[in-house]
């Protein structure tokens, strides 16, 4: 029987990586015991006794939990413990392409490690796709945050004092986060325009009732698993010109453009920002990887001298922790079920793609070079 341990997140991170209902589902289909760290669900109002009723055992702390379990789950808590060994497997959601800090302690302890941040974008892996779950919630929350920071209303409002025109909202990057941002801004009654280098996203944008900003000449890579690739200088200059004109009249801009493993593309130049309207808001969801705007500062909100507020927060997920725990719990449960059934099959695509370490040795093709040279 496998023993699965669920670590409590640390600091501001309020997510519980499995909910009591996920534990029930796991126990129904397979012979596992589940140990959860004391206080796992505190931040989202779920008590230890609810976990106990679902069949979990409560561990006093992470040390005890790691000692008595075989498979340890964490959302983003980097963990080092003398009790990690070659017989343990650590499963988390880490941006291992940009940050090795989660990998190094486990590498030294000869542990196996998987990161759901490396999942392939395939139909089989869809139910495990933590990245999409997060992007969707954060895209939604970014629009609400921008609307509440703006001193103007978003929908058209007609009343005794006249008519307030609807806000102009621009979304840069029309992937999962961008599409949710478009849908949310449309529901609020904004006029929405969006841009993406992947021309395939045009139909998604227009089907949500937004206008697609056209710029010809992008490199569209079919081999990048649905992701964008880096673009030529000439093309990016053309993008700048077209977007500059649009952004000067925007009330809200939400940026979501990312390229896996690379710095986020710079889509809002300083000159554009300094020509935007006072009171307009930019929420930069790419701030973690360098930002899409030239003046974004990771983790904080700044106001430019011409009155544009630029939000570089990386905390939006924590603001939806209850909803996030629900969807992420389902993603991890789906991955665990797959792992328990297939972990002996070395050819399994999902497990091969997500495996970072085998007995402490880096086996992820995407990481091998970078980490071994670290
Ligand atoms: P992402 O978070 O890596 O990037 C966000 C968006 O930024 C992408 O749409 C990307 O094209 C765009 N972008 C990159 N560089 C840009 C630039 N210079 N200018 C403007 N936009 C730029 O991507 P994502 O949201 O996770 O998803 C990317 C694609 O993968 C989408 O087509 C999505 O539908 C697809 N997807 C498939 C699955 C699946 O099949 N299981 C799951 C999730 C996402």
Boltz pocket constraint, residues with backbone or C-beta under 6 A from the ligand:
constraints:
  - pocket:
      binder: B
      contacts: [[A, 120], [A, 121], [A, 122], [A, 123], [A, 125], [A, 126], [A, 129], [A, 131], [A, 132], [A, 135], [A, 172], [A, 173], [A, 174], [A, 175], [A, 176], [A, 177], [A, 178], [A, 195], [A, 196], [A, 197], [A, 198], [A, 201], [A, 225], [A, 226], [A, 227], [A, 228], [A, 229], [A, 231], [A, 256], [A, 257], [A, 258], [A, 259], [A, 260], [A, 265], [A, 267]]
      max_distance: 6.0
